[in-house]
Amino acid sequence: MKLELYHFQSCPYCIKVRNHIERLGLNSHFEYFDILTDSKAYERLMKLNNDDQVPCLVINGVPMLESEDIIAWINKNFKRA
């Protein structure tokens, strides 16, 4: 499964998702793209959503928005460590 998280460092909703991933020890399952420091990541996000809303978790090419939805998906698809 390919998991890409589009985010930026100071976004409170992104921090919430990244902290959850880290708490569960799942960092190695995700590829991170900071849209403020990586212009190509920003362009890819815009093509996916026609918007620059973050956090955006892309699961096998399908975007998911909203931090609570992302956290719920992670909890459903990964067993807690």
Phi and psi in degrees as a GROMACS rama.xvg file:
@    title "Ramachandran Plot"
@    xaxis  label "Phi"
@    yaxis  label "Psi"
@TYPE xy
-99.9024  120.433  LYS-2
-121.219  119.421  LEU-3
-120.457  128.143  GLU-4
-110.528  115.025  LEU-5
-92.7128  130.318  TYR-6
-158.386  179.29  HIS-7
-142.715  153.343  PHE-8
-56.6223  -41.0395  GLN-9
-93.1161  -0.721625  SER-10
-70.2316  121.066  CYS-11
-62.92  -32.9574  PRO-12
-72.4278  -35.5007  TYR-13
-67.3611  -41.0634  CYS-14
-60.0972  -42.8563  ILE-15
-58.1256  -46.2188  LYS-16
-68.2026  -46.6458  VAL-17
-61.222  -41.4799  ARG-18
-63.1231  -38.7198  ASN-19
-64.5591  -45.7988  HIS-20
-59.1555  -44.7118  ILE-21
-65.9186  -43.225  GLU-22
-57.6523  -35.8903  ARG-23
-84.9024  -4.239  LEU-24
71.2519  35.4169  GLY-25
-109.141  10.6158  LEU-26
-50.8539  -38.2511  ASN-27
-69.0255  -13.0377  SER-28
-86.1303  -11.3253  HIS-29
-118.394  143.407  PHE-30
-105.773  129.363  GLU-31
-103.922  138.317  TYR-32
-132.285  114.566  PHE-33
-88.101  112.641  ASP-34
-73.2826  -13.2493  ILE-35
-88.5816  -21.5106  LEU-36
-110.664  -8.67561  THR-37
-127.526  99.092  ASP-38
-64.1561  -32.0118  SER-39
-67.7745  -37.0762  LYS-40
-64.6982  -41.2714  ALA-41
-59.806  -44.7349  TYR-42
-62.4152  -42.9428  GLU-43
-62.5732  -42.6431  ARG-44
-61.4523  -43.3036  LEU-45
-63.1303  -38.5621  MET-46
-66.3734  -37.1787  LYS-47
-68.7319  -43.0784  LEU-48
-117.343  -11.4901  ASN-49
59.7429  27.5544  ASN-50
-160.611  160.838  ASP-51
-109.26  26.7015  ASP-52
-65.4043  132.49  GLN-53
-130.354  156.636  VAL-54
-72.5745  151.561  PRO-55
-133.498  116.494  CYS-56
-96.6885  123.446  LEU-57
-104.383  117.293  VAL-58
-108.184  107.967  ILE-59
48.9719  42.299  ASN-60
89.5789  -3.70638  GLY-61
-107.346  120.178  VAL-62
-78.2936  145.917  PRO-63
-131.297  130.106  MET-64
-108.838  170.765  LEU-65
79.6605  119.975  GLU-66
-57.6873  -42.4602  SER-67
-64.8978  -38.5146  GLU-68
-67.1572  -39.5253  ASP-69
-64.3538  -46.103  ILE-70
-62.5272  -41.9135  ILE-71
-62.4261  -40.4387  ALA-72
-64.8204  -43.1494  TRP-73
-60.8099  -46.5317  ILE-74
-61.9357  -36.2827  ASN-75
-73.8837  -34.4112  LYS-76
-100.908  -7.77486  ASN-77
-129.427  132.882  PHE-78
-74.3215  142.909  LYS-79
-66.2697  140.828  ARG-80
